[in-house]
Amino acid sequence: MTEAVIAVVAAVIEDAGRFLLCQRHEGPHLALKWEFPGGKVEPGETPERALHREIHEELGTECHVGKPLGEVTHQYPDKTVHIRFFHASLDGEPEAIVHRALKWIHPDDFDRYETPPPNAVILSRIRAGELETH
């Protein structure tokens, strides 16, 4: 039996040359790692609609979803995820509603934060100047 690939969306949010990363809580999957905000796409939802919903749930603000920035598929030991990353901007100040912490991080400091592998791919592309993020 082939396992289903979990569709996920994530927002790459930039402000004054820094990017918003969110720290996961302690738990069984990716504990305390830093990631772009986002989450699973629900059945019948477009990726853009899912990102609007997730940002509202996670950060307590509305967002504008911009252009796609890339896609990464990653096989974890217990599941496979396919993440679509989008440029996004916020309508208000983000709050850490479901995360342990939020931080605006300059690309020069990305290596100081442990991230899940799919996020690391996008962070590496940002740091290398391969993605236009604004």
VENBEL-V15180 format. One record per run of one state. SS is the DSSP state (A for helix, B for strand, O for the rest). FROM is the first residue (numbers start at 1). TO is the last residue. Records with the same first field share a line. If there is no record, write none. Layout:
SS=FROM-TO + FROM-TO
This chain:
O=1-4 + 16-17 + 24-33 + 36-37 + 41-46 + 60-62 + 76-79 + 91-100 + 113-114 + 116-116 + 128-134
B=5-15 + 18-23 + 34-35 + 38-40 + 63-75 + 80-90 + 101-106 + 115-115
A=47-59 + 107-112 + 117-127
